[in-house]
Amino acid sequence: MKITSIGNMQWHDSIIYDWATSDLNIYLNKTYYNQLNKDAKNQIIFSGFSIGAVEYLNNDMSTLISNENSIIRSSNIALPTVSEYIRTNRNKNNCGTMRLFNNNYRSCGSTGWMDNNNDWWAITPVYDSPSDIYSISSNDAIDRRNAIYNCSVFPVLYLSSDTQITGGTGTKSDPYTIE
Protein backbone atom coordinates (compact mmCIF):
# COMPACT_ATOMS: atom_id res chain seq x y z
CA MET A 1 0.00 0.00 0.00
CA LYS A 2 1.34 3.40 -0.93
CA ILE A 3 2.05 5.30 2.29
CA THR A 4 0.81 8.62 0.85
CA SER A 5 -2.45 9.33 -0.92
CA ILE A 6 -2.44 10.06 -4.64
CA GLY A 7 -5.35 12.45 -4.09
CA ASN A 8 -9.08 12.52 -3.38
CA MET A 9 -11.28 10.87 -5.98
CA GLN A 10 -14.71 9.41 -6.51
CA TRP A 11 -14.98 5.64 -6.66
CA HIS A 12 -17.33 6.25 -9.59
CA ASP A 13 -19.35 9.18 -10.91
CA SER A 14 -22.68 7.37 -10.61
CA ILE A 15 -24.23 4.47 -8.74
CA ILE A 16 -22.08 1.41 -9.38
CA TYR A 17 -21.26 -1.86 -7.69
CA ASP A 18 -18.56 -3.20 -9.98
CA TRP A 19 -14.90 -2.42 -9.41
CA ALA A 20 -14.03 -3.65 -12.91
CA THR A 21 -15.90 -0.76 -14.58
CA SER A 22 -15.44 1.89 -11.88
CA ASP A 23 -13.82 5.21 -12.72
CA LEU A 24 -11.26 4.71 -9.95
CA ASN A 25 -10.15 1.32 -11.27
CA ILE A 26 -9.82 2.73 -14.78
CA TYR A 27 -7.83 5.70 -13.47
CA LEU A 28 -5.46 3.53 -11.41
CA ASN A 29 -4.82 0.98 -14.16
CA LYS A 30 -4.66 3.35 -17.11
CA THR A 31 -3.74 6.94 -16.20
CA TYR A 32 -1.83 6.35 -12.94
CA TYR A 33 -0.12 3.14 -14.12
CA ASN A 34 0.89 4.70 -17.46
CA GLN A 35 2.57 7.61 -15.62
CA LEU A 36 4.97 5.21 -13.89
CA ASN A 37 8.42 4.76 -15.34
CA LYS A 38 9.47 1.53 -17.06
CA ASP A 39 11.40 0.26 -14.02
CA ALA A 40 8.41 0.76 -11.71
CA LYS A 41 6.08 -1.00 -14.16
CA ASN A 42 8.50 -3.94 -14.38
CA GLN A 43 8.31 -4.37 -10.58
CA ILE A 44 4.49 -4.66 -10.56
CA ILE A 45 2.85 -8.05 -10.98
CA PHE A 46 -0.50 -8.25 -12.78
CA SER A 47 -2.46 -10.11 -10.11
CA GLY A 48 -5.86 -10.99 -8.72
CA PHE A 49 -7.54 -8.69 -6.19
CA SER A 50 -10.51 -9.62 -3.99
CA ILE A 51 -13.55 -7.45 -4.79
CA GLY A 52 -16.51 -9.40 -3.35
CA ALA A 53 -19.18 -7.52 -1.39
CA VAL A 54 -19.51 -7.95 2.37
CA GLU A 55 -22.32 -7.39 4.85
CA TYR A 56 -22.08 -4.25 6.98
CA LEU A 57 -20.87 -4.91 10.55
CA ASN A 58 -20.09 -8.55 9.79
CA ASN A 59 -19.05 -10.31 13.00
CA ASP A 60 -17.19 -13.29 11.50
CA MET A 61 -13.80 -12.56 9.98
CA SER A 62 -13.57 -15.85 8.05
CA THR A 63 -16.96 -15.15 6.39
CA LEU A 64 -15.89 -11.59 5.61
CA ILE A 65 -12.70 -12.80 3.93
CA SER A 66 -14.55 -15.57 2.09
CA ASN A 67 -17.09 -13.05 0.76
CA GLU A 68 -14.34 -10.67 -0.37
CA ASN A 69 -12.57 -13.58 -2.09
CA SER A 70 -15.78 -14.70 -3.84
CA ILE A 71 -14.96 -12.36 -6.73
CA ILE A 72 -11.42 -11.86 -7.98
CA ARG A 73 -10.44 -9.36 -10.68
CA SER A 74 -6.93 -9.13 -12.07
CA SER A 75 -5.19 -5.82 -12.59
CA ASN A 76 -1.93 -4.04 -11.87
CA ILE A 77 -3.20 -1.73 -9.14
CA ALA A 78 -6.18 -1.82 -6.78
CA LEU A 79 -7.22 -0.70 -3.28
CA PRO A 80 -7.03 -2.40 0.13
CA THR A 81 -9.91 -4.61 1.25
CA VAL A 82 -11.83 -4.04 4.48
CA SER A 83 -10.42 -7.26 5.95
CA GLU A 84 -6.85 -6.14 5.21
CA TYR A 85 -7.49 -2.95 7.16
CA ILE A 86 -8.97 -4.87 10.11
CA ARG A 87 -6.15 -7.45 10.08
CA THR A 88 -3.42 -4.79 10.38
CA ASN A 89 -4.68 -4.13 13.89
CA ARG A 90 -2.70 -5.67 16.75
CA ASN A 91 -5.64 -6.00 19.18
CA LYS A 92 -7.53 -9.05 17.81
CA ASN A 93 -9.70 -9.53 20.92
CA ASN A 94 -11.29 -6.07 20.67
CA CYS A 95 -10.81 -5.35 16.97
CA GLY A 96 -10.73 -8.70 15.12
CA THR A 97 -14.05 -8.38 13.22
CA MET A 98 -15.83 -5.52 11.50
CA ARG A 99 -18.42 -5.27 14.27
CA LEU A 100 -15.78 -5.32 17.04
CA PHE A 101 -13.62 -2.87 15.13
CA ASN A 102 -16.44 -0.36 14.70
CA ASN A 103 -17.55 -0.78 18.31
CA ASN A 104 -14.00 0.12 19.39
CA TYR A 105 -12.76 2.16 16.42
CA ARG A 106 -11.18 4.90 18.55
CA SER A 107 -8.73 2.41 20.02
CA CYS A 108 -8.59 -0.03 17.09
CA GLY A 109 -7.57 2.23 14.24
CA SER A 110 -4.59 3.75 15.96
CA THR A 111 -2.92 0.36 16.52
CA GLY A 112 -2.83 -0.64 12.84
CA TRP A 113 -0.27 0.55 10.31
CA MET A 114 -2.96 1.67 7.82
CA ASP A 115 -4.14 4.45 10.15
CA ASN A 116 -3.53 7.71 8.30
CA ASN A 117 -6.05 10.38 9.46
CA ASN A 118 -7.79 10.55 6.07
CA ASP A 119 -11.15 9.42 4.70
CA TRP A 120 -9.97 6.77 2.22
CA TRP A 121 -11.47 4.18 -0.10
CA ALA A 122 -11.39 0.44 0.32
CA ILE A 123 -12.09 -1.76 -2.70
CA THR A 124 -14.87 -3.67 -0.90
CA PRO A 125 -18.51 -2.95 -1.85
CA VAL A 126 -21.37 -3.12 0.67
CA TYR A 127 -23.39 -6.30 0.17
CA ASP A 128 -26.92 -4.93 0.38
CA SER A 129 -26.40 -1.52 -1.23
CA PRO A 130 -25.32 -1.26 -4.88
CA SER A 131 -24.27 2.37 -4.52
CA ASP A 132 -22.19 2.03 -1.32
CA ILE A 133 -18.53 1.18 -0.98
CA TYR A 134 -16.57 0.81 2.24
CA SER A 135 -14.23 3.57 3.26
CA ILE A 136 -12.15 4.21 6.32
CA SER A 137 -12.94 7.50 8.00
CA SER A 138 -10.38 9.91 9.40
CA ASN A 139 -11.38 8.74 12.91
CA ASP A 140 -10.57 5.12 11.84
CA ALA A 141 -14.16 3.79 11.73
CA ILE A 142 -15.25 1.59 8.83
CA ASP A 143 -17.93 3.54 6.95
CA ARG A 144 -20.18 2.96 3.99
CA ARG A 145 -20.18 5.78 1.46
CA ASN A 146 -21.85 6.42 -1.84
CA ALA A 147 -19.49 5.83 -4.78
CA ILE A 148 -19.70 9.50 -5.83
CA TYR A 149 -18.12 10.68 -2.55
CA ASN A 150 -14.52 11.95 -2.71
CA CYS A 151 -12.05 10.03 -0.54
CA SER A 152 -8.28 9.69 -0.47
CA VAL A 153 -6.79 6.94 -2.60
CA PHE A 154 -3.97 4.71 -1.37
CA PRO A 155 -3.11 2.26 -4.18
CA VAL A 156 -2.04 -1.31 -3.51
CA LEU A 157 -0.11 -3.63 -5.78
CA TYR A 158 1.95 -6.79 -5.79
CA LEU A 159 5.69 -6.46 -6.32
CA SER A 160 7.81 -8.87 -8.31
CA SER A 161 9.97 -11.19 -6.23
CA ASP A 162 12.96 -9.62 -8.02
CA THR A 163 12.26 -6.27 -6.36
CA GLN A 164 14.99 -5.41 -3.86
CA ILE A 165 14.16 -3.86 -0.49
CA THR A 166 16.77 -1.17 0.10
CA GLY A 167 15.74 0.03 3.54
CA GLY A 168 13.11 0.29 6.21
CA THR A 169 11.73 -2.30 8.60
CA GLY A 170 8.18 -2.47 7.24
CA THR A 171 6.56 -0.51 10.07
CA LYS A 172 4.41 2.60 9.77
CA SER A 173 7.19 4.81 11.11
CA ASP A 174 9.87 3.07 9.01
CA PRO A 175 8.27 1.71 5.81
CA TYR A 176 10.19 -0.43 3.35
CA THR A 177 11.93 1.36 0.54
CA ILE A 178 12.63 -0.33 -2.75
CA GLU A 179 15.19 0.20 -5.49
Backbone bond lengths (Angstrom), bond angles and torsions (degrees), N, CA, C in turn:
res aa  C-N    CA-C-N  psi(-1)  N-CA   C-N-CA  omega(-1)  CA-C   N-CA-C  phi
1 M - - - 1.458 - - 1.525 107.71 -
2 K 1.312 114.84 131.89 1.464 119.31 177.23 1.521 108.27 -65.21
3 I 1.307 117.58 133.98 1.466 122.64 -174.81 1.527 111.98 -73.99
4 T 1.329 117.91 -23.22 1.463 121.36 177.72 1.524 109.69 -116.25
5 S 1.305 115.35 149.49 1.461 121.27 179.24 1.528 110.13 -71.67
6 I 1.321 115.94 148.11 1.463 120.24 174.03 1.529 110.41 -94.38
7 G 1.334 116.66 8.25 1.453 121.40 176.87 1.524 111.82 127.65
8 N 1.314 115.80 173.20 1.462 122.56 176.47 1.518 109.16 -94.76
9 M 1.330 115.52 131.48 1.460 120.74 -177.90 1.512 110.29 -146.43
10 Q 1.335 114.44 159.60 1.456 120.57 171.49 1.524 108.25 -78.66
11 W 1.321 115.93 149.43 1.464 120.25 172.43 1.521 107.78 -69.51
12 H 1.325 115.25 -40.07 1.470 122.21 174.84 1.520 108.17 -160.32
13 D 1.324 116.77 157.56 1.467 119.55 -176.38 1.527 114.00 -88.26
14 S 1.305 117.10 6.35 1.466 121.48 174.54 1.518 107.92 -152.77
15 I 1.310 116.22 -179.69 1.470 120.21 179.64 1.525 108.60 -65.48
16 I 1.316 115.32 125.57 1.468 120.69 -178.69 1.528 109.39 -152.72
17 Y 1.277 116.15 153.59 1.455 122.01 -179.49 1.519 111.11 -126.32
18 D 1.315 117.44 -2.83 1.452 120.85 -170.46 1.527 111.75 -113.74
19 W 1.307 115.95 113.65 1.459 121.16 178.66 1.526 111.04 -58.43
20 A 1.320 117.71 -38.19 1.462 121.48 -175.12 1.523 112.69 -56.68
21 T 1.338 118.22 -33.82 1.462 120.96 -177.93 1.528 112.75 -109.26
22 S 1.309 117.65 8.91 1.469 120.51 -178.23 1.525 111.21 -71.96
23 D 1.323 115.21 150.59 1.462 120.68 177.51 1.530 111.57 -59.84
24 L 1.324 116.54 -38.28 1.465 120.03 -177.45 1.530 111.26 -67.33
25 N 1.316 117.62 -41.91 1.460 120.87 176.53 1.530 110.34 -61.28
26 I 1.313 116.56 -45.75 1.462 120.53 -179.85 1.528 110.17 -62.60
27 Y 1.320 117.09 -42.66 1.467 120.04 177.69 1.538 110.97 -60.88
28 L 1.337 116.81 -49.79 1.466 119.94 -176.91 1.524 112.43 -62.23
29 N 1.327 117.40 -39.64 1.462 120.63 -173.00 1.523 114.34 -95.63
30 K 1.290 116.96 -4.92 1.473 120.81 173.92 1.527 108.84 -115.67
31 T 1.316 117.64 -77.22 1.465 122.26 -173.89 1.529 111.95 -59.91
32 Y 1.334 117.58 -57.89 1.466 121.53 -176.51 1.531 110.66 -62.10
33 Y 1.331 117.15 -50.62 1.463 121.40 -179.41 1.532 111.19 -58.20
34 N 1.331 116.58 -44.20 1.474 120.08 -177.31 1.522 112.96 -68.55
35 Q 1.328 118.47 -16.81 1.467 121.69 176.50 1.526 112.13 -82.06
36 L 1.319 117.38 -13.21 1.463 120.62 179.54 1.522 109.91 -73.48
37 N 1.323 115.52 151.33 1.462 117.84 178.05 1.533 110.10 -76.89
38 K 1.315 115.62 168.61 1.473 122.07 -175.35 1.528 111.45 -58.52
39 D 1.337 117.49 -41.82 1.467 120.40 -179.36 1.525 111.12 -63.10
40 A 1.328 116.98 -42.97 1.466 120.43 178.76 1.524 110.43 -63.18
41 K 1.312 117.67 -45.01 1.470 121.64 179.17 1.530 111.02 -59.67
42 N 1.329 116.59 -38.59 1.469 120.81 -179.34 1.529 112.18 -68.52
43 Q 1.326 118.14 -19.84 1.465 121.37 178.96 1.527 112.46 -86.16
44 I 1.335 117.84 -13.80 1.468 122.33 -176.56 1.521 110.09 -91.61
45 I 1.314 115.75 133.43 1.463 121.99 177.25 1.523 109.05 -99.54
46 F 1.337 116.27 127.08 1.463 122.06 171.83 1.518 105.56 -66.48
47 S 1.338 117.27 119.39 1.461 120.08 -169.51 1.520 111.43 -146.30
48 G 1.327 114.96 168.17 1.457 121.10 178.31 1.523 111.82 -84.65
49 F 1.343 115.46 137.07 1.458 122.40 176.97 1.521 108.96 -121.76
50 S 1.320 116.84 140.03 1.462 123.03 -179.26 1.523 109.83 -77.66
51 I 1.357 116.64 124.34 1.459 119.85 -177.38 1.533 112.42 -131.09
52 G 1.331 117.78 16.72 1.463 120.59 -179.97 1.523 112.29 -69.42
53 A 1.332 115.64 147.64 1.466 122.36 -179.55 1.523 111.18 -75.71
54 V 1.326 115.89 148.76 1.466 120.99 177.96 1.520 110.53 -130.55
55 E 1.324 114.07 151.55 1.462 122.24 179.80 1.524 110.57 -70.92
56 Y 1.324 116.07 138.61 1.459 120.85 179.48 1.527 110.45 -64.20
57 L 1.313 116.83 137.04 1.466 126.05 -179.30 1.525 113.01 57.94
58 N 1.319 116.05 35.45 1.458 122.16 174.30 1.522 108.75 -53.41
59 N 1.323 116.92 139.87 1.464 120.26 -177.29 1.521 112.46 -114.24
60 D 1.324 117.39 17.49 1.465 121.96 -179.89 1.525 108.20 -134.92
61 M 1.309 116.80 106.26 1.460 121.11 -174.90 1.523 112.54 -61.43
62 S 1.327 118.92 -38.76 1.467 119.68 -179.21 1.530 110.87 -66.14
63 T 1.331 118.52 -36.25 1.463 121.34 175.66 1.518 110.63 -68.11
64 L 1.327 117.04 -41.30 1.455 120.98 178.34 1.525 110.40 -58.84
65 I 1.316 117.15 -48.09 1.463 121.62 -179.84 1.528 110.44 -64.59
66 S 1.317 116.91 -43.14 1.465 121.08 178.48 1.521 111.58 -59.94
67 N 1.344 116.69 -42.12 1.466 120.41 178.25 1.527 111.25 -66.64
68 E 1.314 118.23 -41.79 1.462 120.46 176.30 1.530 110.32 -60.40
69 N 1.328 116.43 -41.99 1.467 121.55 -178.00 1.525 113.76 -77.26
70 S 1.328 117.36 -3.10 1.474 119.69 -178.22 1.530 111.95 -70.31
71 I 1.310 117.32 -19.51 1.468 121.58 175.19 1.521 107.83 -132.41
72 I 1.313 115.61 125.00 1.461 122.18 179.48 1.528 107.72 -120.39
73 R 1.328 116.20 132.16 1.463 121.80 174.82 1.531 107.39 -126.06
74 S 1.312 115.10 134.63 1.455 120.25 -179.20 1.522 111.10 -91.99
75 S 1.316 114.92 139.52 1.461 122.03 177.53 1.526 107.98 -164.83
76 N 1.312 115.67 -179.43 1.464 120.49 176.39 1.517 112.02 -86.54
77 I 1.336 115.83 -37.06 1.460 121.31 -172.86 1.523 108.55 -137.18
78 A 1.321 116.73 143.60 1.465 121.36 178.47 1.533 108.78 -145.46
79 L 1.334 115.37 -153.04 1.462 123.08 177.97 1.516 108.58 -128.30
80 P 1.325 118.60 162.54 1.469 120.70 176.23 1.530 111.14 -67.69
81 T 1.319 116.26 151.72 1.464 121.20 172.99 1.531 109.47 -86.33
82 V 1.322 115.95 164.81 1.464 120.75 175.98 1.529 110.29 -62.21
83 S 1.333 117.15 -42.39 1.470 118.71 -178.24 1.528 111.58 -65.20
84 E 1.328 118.11 -33.72 1.461 119.76 177.08 1.527 110.40 -63.19
85 Y 1.319 116.07 -41.57 1.469 119.74 177.65 1.528 110.50 -61.82
86 I 1.315 117.55 -47.32 1.473 121.40 -179.36 1.530 110.31 -62.53
87 R 1.332 116.82 -42.40 1.466 120.54 -175.70 1.518 114.18 -72.01
88 T 1.345 118.68 -12.34 1.472 118.78 175.74 1.522 111.69 -77.65
89 N 1.315 116.25 -9.73 1.454 121.38 -178.83 1.521 110.56 -75.93
90 R 1.299 117.31 142.35 1.466 121.57 -178.54 1.520 113.60 -88.27
91 N 1.337 118.45 -14.59 1.459 121.76 -176.45 1.533 110.14 -101.42
92 K 1.322 117.93 80.78 1.468 123.13 -175.05 1.526 112.51 -66.25
93 N 1.324 118.34 -32.62 1.473 120.37 -178.23 1.519 112.23 -65.69
94 N 1.321 118.27 -38.75 1.458 121.98 -178.23 1.519 113.85 -101.30
95 C 1.331 117.26 -11.62 1.469 120.05 -171.62 1.522 113.17 -136.40
96 G 1.311 119.47 14.95 1.463 122.90 -170.75 1.513 117.08 -82.32
97 T 1.337 119.55 -3.01 1.466 122.52 173.75 1.521 107.86 -135.35
98 M 1.323 116.09 168.22 1.467 118.56 -179.90 1.519 111.20 -62.10
99 R 1.321 117.85 -42.67 1.467 120.89 179.93 1.531 110.71 -63.26
100 L 1.337 117.11 -48.41 1.468 120.20 178.26 1.523 110.72 -60.89
101 F 1.315 115.94 -43.90 1.459 120.28 -178.48 1.523 110.24 -58.53
102 N 1.334 116.84 -48.82 1.462 118.83 -177.82 1.521 112.59 -70.88
103 N 1.319 117.62 -28.67 1.468 119.70 174.72 1.523 111.71 -67.45
104 N 1.326 116.74 -26.37 1.466 122.31 -175.57 1.533 112.10 -126.07
105 Y 1.334 117.46 28.46 1.458 120.39 -170.64 1.529 114.18 -57.39
106 R 1.315 118.02 -30.74 1.475 118.92 -178.76 1.530 111.63 -63.49
107 S 1.321 116.79 -34.84 1.462 119.05 178.03 1.524 111.82 -94.67
108 C 1.333 118.23 -25.93 1.465 120.61 -176.31 1.521 113.21 -73.17
109 G 1.314 116.84 -48.27 1.454 119.88 -173.86 1.505 114.23 -61.34
110 S 1.299 116.98 -36.55 1.461 120.03 -175.38 1.524 113.13 -74.30
111 T 1.332 118.84 -9.40 1.465 119.66 179.83 1.527 112.37 -100.68
112 G 1.325 118.23 3.05 1.457 121.43 177.10 1.515 111.04 -107.85
113 W 1.313 117.69 151.37 1.459 120.33 -175.88 1.522 113.29 -74.06
114 M 1.340 119.17 -12.51 1.460 120.71 178.61 1.529 112.96 -84.18
115 D 1.302 118.39 -4.50 1.468 122.24 178.15 1.526 108.74 -62.38
116 N 1.354 116.65 125.17 1.459 117.77 -176.57 1.533 114.44 -145.29
117 N 1.326 118.58 11.28 1.470 122.87 175.09 1.520 114.35 60.80
118 N 1.328 116.96 29.63 1.458 122.93 176.08 1.522 108.92 -126.30
119 D 1.329 117.60 158.72 1.461 121.90 163.43 1.522 105.23 -84.72
120 W 1.341 117.70 118.05 1.464 119.43 -175.85 1.518 111.83 -136.18
121 W 1.331 114.54 152.46 1.459 122.09 -177.15 1.520 113.14 -79.17
122 A 1.328 114.93 139.70 1.456 122.15 162.34 1.529 105.94 -99.04
123 I 1.300 117.50 170.13 1.457 121.49 177.68 1.528 111.36 -87.60
124 T 1.316 117.55 -14.63 1.464 123.89 -169.65 1.529 112.68 -79.39
125 P 1.353 117.33 122.43 1.465 119.86 174.82 1.528 111.58 -81.39
126 V 1.334 115.71 158.03 1.468 122.47 177.13 1.523 108.27 -82.26
127 Y 1.320 116.44 129.89 1.460 122.26 -172.50 1.525 114.48 -56.38
128 D 1.297 118.49 -46.70 1.464 120.69 -171.63 1.523 113.86 -100.33
129 S 1.320 118.06 15.75 1.462 120.54 -177.51 1.524 110.40 -144.08
130 P 1.331 117.94 101.93 1.461 120.94 -174.33 1.525 115.15 -63.55
131 S 1.315 118.25 -13.86 1.464 119.30 -179.67 1.525 112.80 -103.81
132 D 1.336 118.50 -1.19 1.461 121.27 -176.32 1.522 112.35 -108.31
133 I 1.316 113.58 139.25 1.459 123.52 177.91 1.524 106.51 -125.49
134 Y 1.322 117.15 149.64 1.458 119.60 177.05 1.525 110.77 -76.15
135 S 1.307 113.74 142.30 1.454 120.87 172.94 1.522 106.98 -137.13
136 I 1.295 114.89 164.22 1.459 120.98 175.68 1.522 105.84 -109.25
137 S 1.317 116.21 125.50 1.464 119.63 -176.60 1.523 110.38 -82.12
138 S 1.317 115.43 165.26 1.460 120.43 -178.78 1.530 112.06 -63.24
139 N 1.349 117.53 -19.04 1.471 120.01 176.22 1.528 111.35 -94.81
140 D 1.340 117.47 9.99 1.467 126.27 173.16 1.518 115.20 83.57
141 A 1.337 119.46 0.78 1.463 121.24 176.95 1.526 109.85 -74.62
142 I 1.324 115.65 152.84 1.458 121.59 175.06 1.523 107.06 -89.27
143 D 1.329 116.27 117.04 1.462 122.45 -176.19 1.518 110.53 -111.94
144 R 1.326 114.32 166.14 1.456 120.80 169.22 1.518 106.01 -115.83
145 R 1.329 115.49 129.28 1.461 120.60 -177.46 1.526 109.21 -130.96
146 N 1.306 114.84 151.59 1.447 120.69 174.06 1.518 108.84 -66.77
147 A 1.319 117.23 144.24 1.467 122.75 -175.81 1.521 113.58 -59.74
148 I 1.335 118.58 -20.40 1.467 120.46 -178.39 1.531 112.86 -85.13
149 Y 1.336 117.26 -4.14 1.461 122.00 178.44 1.527 109.25 -70.17
150 N 1.323 117.36 148.61 1.462 121.68 176.04 1.518 109.81 -93.75
151 C 1.316 116.34 123.91 1.469 122.92 176.01 1.524 108.54 -132.97
152 S 1.314 115.76 161.38 1.470 121.02 174.56 1.519 109.67 -65.89
153 V 1.318 115.12 152.41 1.461 121.84 -179.10 1.523 108.95 -121.18
154 F 1.325 115.35 122.76 1.464 122.88 176.85 1.528 107.70 -119.86
155 P 1.342 117.68 95.05 1.464 120.59 -175.78 1.525 112.83 -62.65
156 V 1.320 114.77 151.22 1.461 122.12 172.00 1.525 108.45 -124.80
157 L 1.308 115.70 152.57 1.459 121.14 178.70 1.515 108.88 -158.42
158 Y 1.316 115.27 167.82 1.458 121.59 175.12 1.521 108.10 -105.20
159 L 1.325 115.70 132.45 1.463 120.66 179.53 1.522 110.76 -95.01
160 S 1.305 115.63 146.46 1.453 122.58 175.11 1.528 109.73 -60.56
161 S 1.315 116.21 147.64 1.468 119.93 178.50 1.525 111.62 -66.49
162 D 1.327 117.48 -14.25 1.467 121.72 176.98 1.524 112.51 -79.11
163 T 1.325 117.47 -12.77 1.459 121.53 -177.19 1.527 109.44 -68.43
164 Q 1.314 115.96 129.62 1.458 121.90 -177.42 1.532 110.85 -95.29
165 I 1.320 116.11 128.76 1.464 121.32 172.33 1.519 106.86 -80.83
166 T 1.334 115.65 125.29 1.469 119.69 -175.62 1.524 112.97 -105.48
167 G 1.337 116.72 -7.54 1.450 118.82 -179.87 1.511 111.18 -179.44
168 G 1.305 115.61 176.92 1.450 122.07 179.14 1.521 112.30 83.09
169 T 1.318 114.75 162.06 1.469 120.53 -179.90 1.527 112.42 -112.94
170 G 1.327 116.64 1.02 1.463 120.27 178.30 1.513 113.94 85.71
171 T 1.306 118.45 13.90 1.461 121.64 177.35 1.532 108.97 -98.52
172 K 1.329 115.42 168.88 1.457 119.76 178.81 1.531 111.30 -61.29
173 S 1.305 117.03 -41.04 1.465 120.09 -178.49 1.527 112.85 -80.40
174 D 1.334 117.57 -15.69 1.460 121.72 -179.27 1.537 109.07 -142.35
175 P 1.361 117.07 69.11 1.464 118.95 -176.45 1.514 112.13 -67.24
176 Y 1.337 115.00 157.41 1.467 119.73 175.50 1.516 109.64 -60.73
177 T 1.306 115.53 146.83 1.457 121.99 168.09 1.512 106.38 -117.84
178 I 1.325 114.79 149.54 1.461 119.33 -178.48 1.519 109.51 -124.71
179 E 1.338 115.01 159.39 1.472 118.88 -179.07 1.504 111.20 -69.82
